[in-house]
Amino acid sequence: MADKPFVVKTHDVHMDSEYREWIAELKQRYQTSQIKAAVKVNSEQLLFNWQLGRDLVIRRAEEKWGKGVVEQVSLDLQAAFPGTKGFGTSNLWYMKKWYQFYAENSDASVPKKLQQLVGEIDGAKLSQIAVIPQEKKLQQVVGELFFPTAFSYVPWGHHILIITKCKSIEEALFYIQKTIEEGWSRNTLDNCIRADYYHASGSSLTNFSEKLPAPQGDLAQELLKENYDLSFIALPKKYDENDLEDAIEQRMTRFLLELGEGWAFVGRQKEIVIAGKTRKIDLLFYHIYLRCYVVIELKVKPFEPEFAGKLNFYVNAVDQLIRRESDNQTIGLLICKDMDRTEVQFAFQGITTPMGVATYDNVRIKEIQDQLPTTEQIQAVIEQAEEDFIRSQKKD
């Protein structure tokens, strides 16, 4: 059995609060140095991968030495460094593709975009991890693109996933930035790319930038989608808003997944009394990250200007009657079948409450077979009939 770690306390040391703070600082400093060392190793490996991919492109290796040159380079490196991982042929092809993705399939603005990425990422957060010097100044010289500093903070497996699944440099840089800022695992990154988070995030039509404080407004804009996929529900051909609400309520867990992280369901047809009259809100949620109520109104037809007025009414009501002092300002979201952006913008003019408009699609229409009993249900009826028959025979 391994010996347990112990601390020897001497009688000639006075361990006051200042001493304890100093020890805590030393521990934190050492942990930071360990993280920096790991990031430094990752950075150096990524820089090597970038340079190797660049060499294969710039030197026109396949034209100069033949189509099998990548396989030969792989064999030579594995022979020179036996036991070292990462020199497989497929990995070398990824290195070339990585460099090509940013250098060859882009215009002259790419270096500027990469530089902007470095500036947009929270500098304080990066400085807590490590400061990685880039290969040279970020610029394009004679067709050569140098290694961007920000790439150092993203694991190699993430880079491979990004260049194989993203269709544009802008999309790739979006996922790189999110990976750095939010510490995404490869699985999380893969899920977000599959869900097309790049196009869905922050594209909804809202007035948040004008009606909410900057931090909350930016986060709210990022959390809402332009379109919600309701393919998990099935409705009759002639469905109305009650049918849509019923279906969503029955599949609320799945609907919460479609909304995203941080949503908590408060209630459907939430009653509020205003001037002695009972009003009902379609769906009321609370967003944990935004720390505010979110009023959702559902419409099964395209956007009409009067929808904005009704949503504005409900948002103000929740603000006055339900919201507490610790909650942020309530926001509204109208989800309708379709919309014209110009109409929405005109409808928002003069409205002081924060709200957005999104659409939904992919609702499945119930077929006749959906309304028929399943095989399991039929079998259960047969078994029940057999039991009833046996009981009746025993009585006789």
DOPA-47784 format. One record per residue (C-alpha): residue in one letter; x, y, z. Coordinates in pm, whole numbers, plus 50000, padded with zeros to 5 digits. Layout:
% residues N
<aa: A | c1: X | c2: Y | c3: Z>
...
END
This chain:
% residues 396
<aa: M | c1: 50000 | c2: 50000 | c3: 50000>
<aa: A | c1: 50145 | c2: 50336 | c3: 49897>
<aa: D | c1: 50245 | c2: 50580 | c3: 50169>
<aa: K | c1: 50007 | c2: 50870 | c3: 50219>
<aa: P | c1: 50147 | c2: 51219 | c3: 50162>
<aa: F | c1: 50202 | c2: 51415 | c3: 50480>
<aa: V | c1: 50298 | c2: 51764 | c3: 50586>
<aa: V | c1: 50553 | c2: 51824 | c3: 50860>
<aa: K | c1: 50465 | c2: 52119 | c3: 51078>
<aa: T | c1: 50748 | c2: 52269 | c3: 51275>
<aa: H | c1: 50705 | c2: 52466 | c3: 51597>
<aa: D | c1: 50913 | c2: 52760 | c3: 51481>
<aa: V | c1: 50682 | c2: 52856 | c3: 51189>
<aa: H | c1: 50385 | c2: 53083 | c3: 51231>
<aa: M | c1: 50141 | c2: 52996 | c3: 50952>
<aa: D | c1: 49916 | c2: 53300 | c3: 50938>
<aa: S | c1: 49670 | c2: 53406 | c3: 50664>
<aa: E | c1: 49948 | c2: 53571 | c3: 50462>
<aa: Y | c1: 50146 | c2: 53245 | c3: 50461>
<aa: R | c1: 49842 | c2: 53047 | c3: 50348>
<aa: E | c1: 49774 | c2: 53297 | c3: 50069>
<aa: W | c1: 50135 | c2: 53268 | c3: 49956>
<aa: I | c1: 50115 | c2: 52885 | c3: 49946>
<aa: A | c1: 49790 | c2: 52906 | c3: 49748>
<aa: E | c1: 49963 | c2: 53142 | c3: 49506>
<aa: L | c1: 50255 | c2: 52902 | c3: 49465>
<aa: K | c1: 50019 | c2: 52615 | c3: 49390>
<aa: Q | c1: 49834 | c2: 52821 | c3: 49132>
<aa: R | c1: 50161 | c2: 52938 | c3: 48978>
<aa: Y | c1: 50285 | c2: 52580 | c3: 48946>
<aa: Q | c1: 49957 | c2: 52461 | c3: 48789>
<aa: T | c1: 49976 | c2: 52750 | c3: 48543>
<aa: S | c1: 50333 | c2: 52655 | c3: 48452>
<aa: Q | c1: 50219 | c2: 52297 | c3: 48386>
<aa: I | c1: 49941 | c2: 52420 | c3: 48157>
<aa: K | c1: 50181 | c2: 52652 | c3: 47976>
<aa: A | c1: 50424 | c2: 52366 | c3: 47924>
<aa: A | c1: 50149 | c2: 52149 | c3: 47774>
<aa: V | c1: 50031 | c2: 52431 | c3: 47548>
<aa: K | c1: 50390 | c2: 52499 | c3: 47443>
<aa: V | c1: 50437 | c2: 52135 | c3: 47341>
<aa: N | c1: 50109 | c2: 52143 | c3: 47148>
<aa: S | c1: 50212 | c2: 52470 | c3: 46982>
<aa: E | c1: 50549 | c2: 52335 | c3: 46868>
<aa: Q | c1: 50388 | c2: 52021 | c3: 46726>
<aa: L | c1: 50125 | c2: 52227 | c3: 46543>
<aa: L | c1: 50394 | c2: 52459 | c3: 46406>
<aa: F | c1: 50581 | c2: 52154 | c3: 46271>
<aa: N | c1: 50261 | c2: 52020 | c3: 46112>
<aa: W | c1: 50192 | c2: 52357 | c3: 45952>
<aa: Q | c1: 50546 | c2: 52386 | c3: 45816>
<aa: L | c1: 50543 | c2: 52032 | c3: 45679>
<aa: G | c1: 50210 | c2: 52091 | c3: 45507>
<aa: R | c1: 50342 | c2: 52420 | c3: 45376>
<aa: D | c1: 50655 | c2: 52254 | c3: 45238>
<aa: L | c1: 50449 | c2: 51995 | c3: 45052>
<aa: V | c1: 50252 | c2: 52278 | c3: 44891>
<aa: I | c1: 50524 | c2: 52539 | c3: 44831>
<aa: R | c1: 50784 | c2: 52287 | c3: 44708>
<aa: R | c1: 50527 | c2: 52120 | c3: 44480>
<aa: A | c1: 50658 | c2: 51795 | c3: 44620>
<aa: E | c1: 50441 | c2: 51561 | c3: 44417>
<aa: E | c1: 50532 | c2: 51730 | c3: 44089>
<aa: K | c1: 50902 | c2: 51734 | c3: 44176>
<aa: W | c1: 50948 | c2: 51387 | c3: 44333>
<aa: G | c1: 50647 | c2: 51187 | c3: 44223>
<aa: K | c1: 50296 | c2: 51102 | c3: 44349>
<aa: G | c1: 50430 | c2: 50867 | c3: 44616>
<aa: V | c1: 50641 | c2: 51134 | c3: 44787>
<aa: V | c1: 50405 | c2: 51179 | c3: 45085>
<aa: E | c1: 50419 | c2: 50807 | c3: 45161>
<aa: Q | c1: 50799 | c2: 50818 | c3: 45128>
<aa: V | c1: 50830 | c2: 51115 | c3: 45363>
<aa: S | c1: 50614 | c2: 50924 | c3: 45610>
<aa: L | c1: 50842 | c2: 50620 | c3: 45594>
<aa: D | c1: 51159 | c2: 50831 | c3: 45628>
<aa: L | c1: 51029 | c2: 51017 | c3: 45934>
<aa: Q | c1: 50905 | c2: 50698 | c3: 46102>
<aa: A | c1: 51244 | c2: 50537 | c3: 46039>
<aa: A | c1: 51427 | c2: 50838 | c3: 46183>
<aa: F | c1: 51198 | c2: 50867 | c3: 46487>
<aa: P | c1: 51072 | c2: 50516 | c3: 46567>
<aa: G | c1: 50787 | c2: 50505 | c3: 46814>
<aa: T | c1: 50687 | c2: 50865 | c3: 46748>
<aa: K | c1: 50320 | c2: 50907 | c3: 46665>
<aa: G | c1: 50188 | c2: 51144 | c3: 46402>
<aa: F | c1: 50404 | c2: 51051 | c3: 46103>
<aa: G | c1: 50149 | c2: 50824 | c3: 45937>
<aa: T | c1: 50069 | c2: 50889 | c3: 45571>
<aa: S | c1: 49711 | c2: 51000 | c3: 45638>
<aa: N | c1: 49829 | c2: 51248 | c3: 45900>
<aa: L | c1: 50077 | c2: 51400 | c3: 45654>
<aa: W | c1: 49799 | c2: 51441 | c3: 45399>
<aa: Y | c1: 49597 | c2: 51624 | c3: 45666>
<aa: M | c1: 49894 | c2: 51858 | c3: 45723>
<aa: K | c1: 49898 | c2: 51946 | c3: 45355>
<aa: K | c1: 49521 | c2: 51990 | c3: 45346>
<aa: W | c1: 49537 | c2: 52208 | c3: 45659>
<aa: Y | c1: 49778 | c2: 52451 | c3: 45500>
<aa: Q | c1: 49595 | c2: 52446 | c3: 45165>
<aa: F | c1: 49261 | c2: 52519 | c3: 45329>
<aa: Y | c1: 49382 | c2: 52857 | c3: 45454>
<aa: A | c1: 49649 | c2: 52946 | c3: 45198>
<aa: E | c1: 49545 | c2: 52827 | c3: 44854>
<aa: N | c1: 49166 | c2: 52829 | c3: 44866>
<aa: S | c1: 49137 | c2: 53186 | c3: 44987>
<aa: D | c1: 49191 | c2: 53543 | c3: 44879>
<aa: A | c1: 49444 | c2: 53802 | c3: 44992>
<aa: S | c1: 49224 | c2: 53902 | c3: 45287>
<aa: V | c1: 49289 | c2: 53577 | c3: 45475>
<aa: P | c1: 49592 | c2: 53703 | c3: 45673>
<aa: K | c1: 49381 | c2: 53996 | c3: 45789>
<aa: K | c1: 49100 | c2: 53760 | c3: 45893>
<aa: L | c1: 49341 | c2: 53544 | c3: 46088>
<aa: Q | c1: 49491 | c2: 53849 | c3: 46256>
<aa: Q | c1: 49141 | c2: 53965 | c3: 46345>
<aa: L | c1: 49073 | c2: 53627 | c3: 46502>
<aa: V | c1: 49369 | c2: 53672 | c3: 46735>
<aa: G | c1: 49239 | c2: 54015 | c3: 46834>
<aa: E | c1: 48881 | c2: 53902 | c3: 46894>
<aa: I | c1: 48970 | c2: 53619 | c3: 47130>
<aa: D | c1: 48983 | c2: 53727 | c3: 47492>
<aa: G | c1: 49346 | c2: 53825 | c3: 47538>
<aa: A | c1: 49323 | c2: 53793 | c3: 47914>
<aa: K | c1: 49209 | c2: 53432 | c3: 47880>
<aa: L | c1: 49497 | c2: 53347 | c3: 47648>
<aa: S | c1: 49753 | c2: 53517 | c3: 47869>
<aa: Q | c1: 49639 | c2: 53297 | c3: 48158>
<aa: I | c1: 49726 | c2: 52991 | c3: 47952>
<aa: A | c1: 50046 | c2: 53090 | c3: 47776>
<aa: V | c1: 50195 | c2: 53333 | c3: 47532>
<aa: I | c1: 50301 | c2: 53145 | c3: 47220>
<aa: P | c1: 50523 | c2: 53333 | c3: 46975>
<aa: Q | c1: 50411 | c2: 53287 | c3: 46616>
<aa: E | c1: 50654 | c2: 53171 | c3: 46351>
<aa: K | c1: 50680 | c2: 53518 | c3: 46200>
<aa: K | c1: 50457 | c2: 53818 | c3: 46161>
<aa: L | c1: 50120 | c2: 53715 | c3: 46025>
<aa: Q | c1: 50146 | c2: 53808 | c3: 45663>
<aa: Q | c1: 50142 | c2: 53656 | c3: 45320>
<aa: V | c1: 50469 | c2: 53674 | c3: 45133>
<aa: V | c1: 50522 | c2: 53525 | c3: 44789>
<aa: G | c1: 50219 | c2: 53301 | c3: 44828>
<aa: E | c1: 50328 | c2: 53179 | c3: 45173>
<aa: L | c1: 50099 | c2: 53203 | c3: 45477>
<aa: F | c1: 50268 | c2: 53199 | c3: 45817>
<aa: F | c1: 50144 | c2: 53015 | c3: 46124>
<aa: P | c1: 49872 | c2: 53211 | c3: 46313>
<aa: T | c1: 49924 | c2: 53238 | c3: 46690>
<aa: A | c1: 49562 | c2: 53153 | c3: 46773>
<aa: F | c1: 49597 | c2: 52809 | c3: 46613>
<aa: S | c1: 49831 | c2: 52709 | c3: 46898>
<aa: Y | c1: 49540 | c2: 52688 | c3: 47142>
<aa: V | c1: 49342 | c2: 52431 | c3: 46942>
<aa: P | c1: 49441 | c2: 52060 | c3: 46945>
<aa: W | c1: 49542 | c2: 51893 | c3: 46620>
<aa: G | c1: 49238 | c2: 51666 | c3: 46616>
<aa: H | c1: 49012 | c2: 51972 | c3: 46631>
<aa: H | c1: 49194 | c2: 52127 | c3: 46334>
<aa: I | c1: 49143 | c2: 51812 | c3: 46128>
<aa: L | c1: 48772 | c2: 51808 | c3: 46212>
<aa: I | c1: 48733 | c2: 52174 | c3: 46118>
<aa: I | c1: 48905 | c2: 52160 | c3: 45779>
<aa: T | c1: 48724 | c2: 51840 | c3: 45678>
<aa: K | c1: 48375 | c2: 51963 | c3: 45768>
<aa: C | c1: 48378 | c2: 52343 | c3: 45724>
<aa: K | c1: 48297 | c2: 52494 | c3: 45387>
<aa: S | c1: 48461 | c2: 52834 | c3: 45430>
<aa: I | c1: 48743 | c2: 53003 | c3: 45615>
<aa: E | c1: 48494 | c2: 53224 | c3: 45800>
<aa: E | c1: 48315 | c2: 52916 | c3: 45930>
<aa: A | c1: 48644 | c2: 52750 | c3: 46029>
<aa: L | c1: 48761 | c2: 53060 | c3: 46219>
<aa: F | c1: 48425 | c2: 53075 | c3: 46397>
<aa: Y | c1: 48473 | c2: 52722 | c3: 46534>
<aa: I | c1: 48835 | c2: 52788 | c3: 46623>
<aa: Q | c1: 48732 | c2: 53094 | c3: 46822>
<aa: K | c1: 48451 | c2: 52907 | c3: 47000>
<aa: T | c1: 48685 | c2: 52618 | c3: 47083>
<aa: I | c1: 48935 | c2: 52855 | c3: 47244>
<aa: E | c1: 48682 | c2: 53071 | c3: 47428>
<aa: E | c1: 48459 | c2: 52791 | c3: 47557>
<aa: G | c1: 48706 | c2: 52503 | c3: 47584>
<aa: W | c1: 48514 | c2: 52270 | c3: 47352>
<aa: S | c1: 48607 | c2: 51903 | c3: 47345>
<aa: R | c1: 48637 | c2: 51737 | c3: 47006>
<aa: N | c1: 48299 | c2: 51569 | c3: 47060>
<aa: T | c1: 48134 | c2: 51904 | c3: 47143>
<aa: L | c1: 48294 | c2: 52062 | c3: 46838>
<aa: D | c1: 48170 | c2: 51778 | c3: 46619>
<aa: N | c1: 47816 | c2: 51810 | c3: 46757>
<aa: C | c1: 47813 | c2: 52186 | c3: 46696>
<aa: I | c1: 47939 | c2: 52150 | c3: 46338>
<aa: R | c1: 47678 | c2: 51880 | c3: 46268>
<aa: A | c1: 47408 | c2: 52111 | c3: 46407>
<aa: D | c1: 47540 | c2: 52392 | c3: 46182>
<aa: Y | c1: 47593 | c2: 52614 | c3: 46486>
<aa: Y | c1: 47782 | c2: 52864 | c3: 46269>
<aa: H | c1: 47476 | c2: 52952 | c3: 46063>
<aa: A | c1: 47220 | c2: 52903 | c3: 46339>
<aa: S | c1: 47393 | c2: 53104 | c3: 46611>
<aa: G | c1: 47333 | c2: 53475 | c3: 46641>
<aa: S | c1: 47146 | c2: 53511 | c3: 46312>
<aa: S | c1: 46793 | c2: 53568 | c3: 46443>
<aa: L | c1: 46627 | c2: 53902 | c3: 46368>
<aa: T | c1: 46616 | c2: 54098 | c3: 46697>
<aa: N | c1: 46647 | c2: 54445 | c3: 46848>
<aa: F | c1: 46867 | c2: 54322 | c3: 47133>
<aa: S | c1: 47164 | c2: 54543 | c3: 47042>
<aa: E | c1: 46951 | c2: 54857 | c3: 47092>
<aa: K | c1: 46731 | c2: 54747 | c3: 47383>
<aa: L | c1: 46967 | c2: 54547 | c3: 47606>
<aa: P | c1: 47303 | c2: 54626 | c3: 47774>
<aa: A | c1: 47597 | c2: 54511 | c3: 47562>
<aa: P | c1: 47695 | c2: 54191 | c3: 47750>
<aa: Q | c1: 47338 | c2: 54063 | c3: 47785>
<aa: G | c1: 47238 | c2: 54176 | c3: 47437>
<aa: D | c1: 47533 | c2: 54003 | c3: 47272>
<aa: L | c1: 47469 | c2: 53679 | c3: 47461>
<aa: A | c1: 47096 | c2: 53686 | c3: 47389>
<aa: Q | c1: 47165 | c2: 53741 | c3: 47018>
<aa: E | c1: 47406 | c2: 53449 | c3: 47014>
<aa: L | c1: 47167 | c2: 53213 | c3: 47193>
<aa: L | c1: 46867 | c2: 53260 | c3: 46963>
<aa: K | c1: 46843 | c2: 53090 | c3: 46625>
<aa: E | c1: 46703 | c2: 53219 | c3: 46299>
<aa: N | c1: 46517 | c2: 52894 | c3: 46238>
<aa: Y | c1: 46405 | c2: 52611 | c3: 46468>
<aa: D | c1: 46390 | c2: 52252 | c3: 46346>
<aa: L | c1: 46065 | c2: 52091 | c3: 46466>
<aa: S | c1: 46110 | c2: 51762 | c3: 46281>
<aa: F | c1: 46066 | c2: 51578 | c3: 46612>
<aa: I | c1: 45689 | c2: 51647 | c3: 46616>
<aa: A | c1: 45405 | c2: 51535 | c3: 46389>
<aa: L | c1: 45081 | c2: 51727 | c3: 46335>
<aa: P | c1: 44759 | c2: 51689 | c3: 46134>
<aa: K | c1: 44751 | c2: 51847 | c3: 45788>
<aa: K | c1: 44529 | c2: 52130 | c3: 45912>
<aa: Y | c1: 44696 | c2: 52209 | c3: 46243>
<aa: D | c1: 44648 | c2: 52525 | c3: 46448>
<aa: E | c1: 44849 | c2: 52694 | c3: 46724>
<aa: N | c1: 44693 | c2: 52477 | c3: 46996>
<aa: D | c1: 44800 | c2: 52164 | c3: 46808>
<aa: L | c1: 45152 | c2: 52302 | c3: 46777>
<aa: E | c1: 45165 | c2: 52391 | c3: 47148>
<aa: D | c1: 45031 | c2: 52048 | c3: 47245>
<aa: A | c1: 45296 | c2: 51873 | c3: 47037>
<aa: I | c1: 45577 | c2: 52089 | c3: 47177>
<aa: E | c1: 45459 | c2: 52038 | c3: 47534>
<aa: Q | c1: 45449 | c2: 51661 | c3: 47482>
<aa: R | c1: 45804 | c2: 51669 | c3: 47345>
<aa: M | c1: 45931 | c2: 51945 | c3: 47575>
<aa: T | c1: 46260 | c2: 51770 | c3: 47650>
<aa: R | c1: 46337 | c2: 51752 | c3: 47279>
<aa: F | c1: 46224 | c2: 52113 | c3: 47229>
<aa: L | c1: 46461 | c2: 52228 | c3: 47505>
<aa: L | c1: 46746 | c2: 52056 | c3: 47321>
<aa: E | c1: 46652 | c2: 52245 | c3: 47005>
<aa: L | c1: 46646 | c2: 52576 | c3: 47194>
<aa: G | c1: 46998 | c2: 52515 | c3: 47327>
<aa: E | c1: 47171 | c2: 52529 | c3: 47664>
<aa: G | c1: 47041 | c2: 52713 | c3: 47969>
<aa: W | c1: 46664 | c2: 52703 | c3: 47901>
<aa: A | c1: 46416 | c2: 52611 | c3: 48178>
<aa: F | c1: 46046 | c2: 52555 | c3: 48102>
<aa: V | c1: 45811 | c2: 52758 | c3: 48326>
<aa: G | c1: 45472 | c2: 52683 | c3: 48174>
<aa: R | c1: 45234 | c2: 52670 | c3: 47882>
<aa: Q | c1: 44933 | c2: 52904 | c3: 47857>
<aa: K | c1: 45073 | c2: 53085 | c3: 48160>
<aa: E | c1: 44793 | c2: 53294 | c3: 48308>
<aa: I | c1: 44844 | c2: 53657 | c3: 48402>
<aa: V | c1: 44571 | c2: 53894 | c3: 48519>
<aa: I | c1: 44579 | c2: 54246 | c3: 48378>
<aa: A | c1: 44309 | c2: 54502 | c3: 48458>
<aa: G | c1: 44083 | c2: 54224 | c3: 48580>
<aa: K | c1: 44120 | c2: 54022 | c3: 48260>
<aa: T | c1: 44297 | c2: 53688 | c3: 48232>
<aa: R | c1: 44558 | c2: 53665 | c3: 47958>
<aa: K | c1: 44752 | c2: 53355 | c3: 47858>
<aa: I | c1: 45111 | c2: 53338 | c3: 47732>
<aa: D | c1: 45180 | c2: 53057 | c3: 47484>
<aa: L | c1: 45510 | c2: 52944 | c3: 47638>
<aa: L | c1: 45712 | c2: 53095 | c3: 47922>
<aa: F | c1: 46075 | c2: 53002 | c3: 47985>
<aa: Y | c1: 46357 | c2: 53120 | c3: 48209>
<aa: H | c1: 46710 | c2: 53139 | c3: 48072>
<aa: I | c1: 46971 | c2: 53057 | c3: 48334>
<aa: Y | c1: 47267 | c2: 53223 | c3: 48160>
<aa: L | c1: 47076 | c2: 53539 | c3: 48070>
<aa: R | c1: 46901 | c2: 53537 | c3: 48407>
<aa: C | c1: 46573 | c2: 53649 | c3: 48258>
<aa: Y | c1: 46230 | c2: 53529 | c3: 48155>
<aa: V | c1: 46172 | c2: 53457 | c3: 47786>
<aa: V | c1: 45821 | c2: 53487 | c3: 47645>
<aa: I | c1: 45766 | c2: 53268 | c3: 47338>
<aa: E | c1: 45465 | c2: 53322 | c3: 47114>
<aa: L | c1: 45389 | c2: 53063 | c3: 46844>
<aa: K | c1: 45222 | c2: 53141 | c3: 46513>
<aa: V | c1: 45136 | c2: 52881 | c3: 46248>
<aa: K | c1: 45130 | c2: 53140 | c3: 45970>
<aa: P | c1: 45378 | c2: 53397 | c3: 45833>
<aa: F | c1: 45468 | c2: 53706 | c3: 46036>
<aa: E | c1: 45214 | c2: 53986 | c3: 46060>
<aa: P | c1: 45300 | c2: 54331 | c3: 46209>
<aa: E | c1: 45033 | c2: 54296 | c3: 46481>
<aa: F | c1: 45218 | c2: 53993 | c3: 46620>
<aa: A | c1: 45493 | c2: 54225 | c3: 46744>
<aa: G | c1: 45240 | c2: 54435 | c3: 46938>
<aa: K | c1: 45097 | c2: 54131 | c3: 47116>
<aa: L | c1: 45443 | c2: 53999 | c3: 47204>
<aa: N | c1: 45540 | c2: 54345 | c3: 47331>
<aa: F | c1: 45230 | c2: 54339 | c3: 47553>
<aa: Y | c1: 45320 | c2: 54003 | c3: 47710>
<aa: V | c1: 45687 | c2: 54094 | c3: 47762>
<aa: N | c1: 45586 | c2: 54412 | c3: 47949>
<aa: A | c1: 45334 | c2: 54214 | c3: 48155>
<aa: V | c1: 45593 | c2: 53955 | c3: 48265>
<aa: D | c1: 45836 | c2: 54238 | c3: 48342>
<aa: Q | c1: 45584 | c2: 54409 | c3: 48569>
<aa: L | c1: 45404 | c2: 54113 | c3: 48725>
<aa: I | c1: 45647 | c2: 53819 | c3: 48739>
<aa: R | c1: 46005 | c2: 53944 | c3: 48712>
<aa: R | c1: 46195 | c2: 53993 | c3: 49040>
<aa: E | c1: 46460 | c2: 54250 | c3: 49119>
<aa: S | c1: 46737 | c2: 53991 | c3: 49074>
<aa: D | c1: 46616 | c2: 53908 | c3: 48720>
<aa: N | c1: 46731 | c2: 54087 | c3: 48408>
<aa: Q | c1: 46488 | c2: 54244 | c3: 48164>
<aa: T | c1: 46242 | c2: 54001 | c3: 48006>
<aa: I | c1: 46284 | c2: 53928 | c3: 47636>
<aa: G | c1: 46034 | c2: 53802 | c3: 47379>
<aa: L | c1: 46066 | c2: 53558 | c3: 47093>
<aa: L | c1: 45805 | c2: 53509 | c3: 46822>
<aa: I | c1: 45837 | c2: 53181 | c3: 46631>
<aa: C | c1: 45628 | c2: 53182 | c3: 46314>
<aa: K | c1: 45598 | c2: 52986 | c3: 45992>
<aa: D | c1: 45773 | c2: 53247 | c3: 45776>
<aa: M | c1: 45871 | c2: 53613 | c3: 45779>
<aa: D | c1: 45979 | c2: 53905 | c3: 45567>
<aa: R | c1: 46275 | c2: 54075 | c3: 45733>
<aa: T | c1: 46173 | c2: 54421 | c3: 45614>
<aa: E | c1: 45827 | c2: 54383 | c3: 45768>
<aa: V | c1: 45979 | c2: 54270 | c3: 46096>
<aa: Q | c1: 46218 | c2: 54567 | c3: 46104>
<aa: F | c1: 45931 | c2: 54810 | c3: 46041>
<aa: A | c1: 45720 | c2: 54642 | c3: 46311>
<aa: F | c1: 46003 | c2: 54676 | c3: 46565>
<aa: Q | c1: 46034 | c2: 55052 | c3: 46519>
<aa: G | c1: 45903 | c2: 55235 | c3: 46825>
<aa: I | c1: 45898 | c2: 54920 | c3: 47041>
<aa: T | c1: 46114 | c2: 54953 | c3: 47352>
<aa: T | c1: 46105 | c2: 54594 | c3: 47475>
<aa: P | c1: 46376 | c2: 54348 | c3: 47359>
<aa: M | c1: 46236 | c2: 54090 | c3: 47121>
<aa: G | c1: 46324 | c2: 53873 | c3: 46825>
<aa: V | c1: 46150 | c2: 53685 | c3: 46545>
<aa: A | c1: 46245 | c2: 53338 | c3: 46420>
<aa: T | c1: 46087 | c2: 53075 | c3: 46198>
<aa: Y | c1: 46026 | c2: 52702 | c3: 46225>
<aa: D | c1: 46018 | c2: 52423 | c3: 45970>
<aa: N | c1: 46028 | c2: 52046 | c3: 45913>
<aa: V | c1: 45707 | c2: 51972 | c3: 46107>
<aa: R | c1: 45599 | c2: 51622 | c3: 46002>
<aa: I | c1: 45243 | c2: 51568 | c3: 45885>
<aa: K | c1: 45066 | c2: 51273 | c3: 46045>
<aa: E | c1: 44985 | c2: 50996 | c3: 45803>
<aa: I | c1: 44694 | c2: 50755 | c3: 45841>
<aa: Q | c1: 44925 | c2: 50486 | c3: 45974>
<aa: D | c1: 45035 | c2: 50719 | c3: 46253>
<aa: Q | c1: 44677 | c2: 50716 | c3: 46383>
<aa: L | c1: 44641 | c2: 50336 | c3: 46368>
<aa: P | c1: 44736 | c2: 50117 | c3: 46666>
<aa: T | c1: 45087 | c2: 49978 | c3: 46668>
<aa: T | c1: 45175 | c2: 49609 | c3: 46657>
<aa: E | c1: 45249 | c2: 49618 | c3: 47029>
<aa: Q | c1: 44912 | c2: 49775 | c3: 47105>
<aa: I | c1: 44729 | c2: 49513 | c3: 46897>
<aa: Q | c1: 44923 | c2: 49233 | c3: 47070>
<aa: A | c1: 44833 | c2: 49376 | c3: 47411>
<aa: V | c1: 44463 | c2: 49378 | c3: 47317>
<aa: I | c1: 44481 | c2: 49016 | c3: 47198>
<aa: E | c1: 44656 | c2: 48904 | c3: 47518>
<aa: Q | c1: 44399 | c2: 49087 | c3: 47730>
<aa: A | c1: 44116 | c2: 48920 | c3: 47535>
<aa: E | c1: 44274 | c2: 48578 | c3: 47591>
<aa: E | c1: 44303 | c2: 48641 | c3: 47966>
<aa: D | c1: 43940 | c2: 48752 | c3: 47981>
<aa: F | c1: 43834 | c2: 48438 | c3: 47795>
<aa: I | c1: 44031 | c2: 48210 | c3: 48032>
<aa: R | c1: 43874 | c2: 48378 | c3: 48335>
<aa: S | c1: 43526 | c2: 48337 | c3: 48192>
<aa: Q | c1: 43591 | c2: 47963 | c3: 48127>
<aa: K | c1: 43707 | c2: 47911 | c3: 48486>
<aa: K | c1: 43390 | c2: 48072 | c3: 48618>
<aa: D | c1: 43178 | c2: 47839 | c3: 48411>
END
